[in-house]
Amino acid sequence: MDRADAGRGLAGFAEMEEAVGPLLELVLDREDTFVTRVTAEALLRRHDSAGLRVVASALAVASPNHGDWIHTAILDAFAVYASDRDDAVQLCEALTRDIDERVALGARELRESLSGINCVLYPA
């Protein structure tokens, strides 16, 4: 199975503790940044704290190159609907107070990235 497909599929299990480690490895894939982008986007498209938590944790330790691809995934996942972006900002706000400092640090960066997105569609 292709690693990008594995990332897409495994993202559906982000709330399960045993999936978090493998998901982090896929988001921070050393061999292929396409895997990084696809896995991060799949996690972000969950639109929940479990997906955001994994991405935030990865973002906190990502190399500049991986960070760029994670930010591309953030833009891809949240550039259309302002309501989705705003909901994600609120979830990130809660994650900034996570007891895991890595998650809290990444959530701050993720929240900042989300806040800078000018969405296409806004509520009426």
Salt bridges, closest charged atoms under 4 A:
ASP5 OD1 - ARG8 NH1 2.81
GLU15 OE1 - ARG46 NH2 2.86
ASP29 OD2 - ARG3 NE 2.53
GLU41 OE2 - ARG45 NH2 2.79
ASP48 OD2 - ARG46 NH2 2.62
ASP76 OD2 - ARG37 NH2 2.46
ASP86 OD1 - ARG85 NH2 2.73
GLU93 OE2 - ARG97 NH1 3.44
GLU93 OE1 - ARG111 NH1 2.61
ASP98 OD1 - ARG53 NH2 2.89
GLU101 OE2 - ARG108 NH2 3.01
GLU109 OE2 - HIS71 NE2 3.00
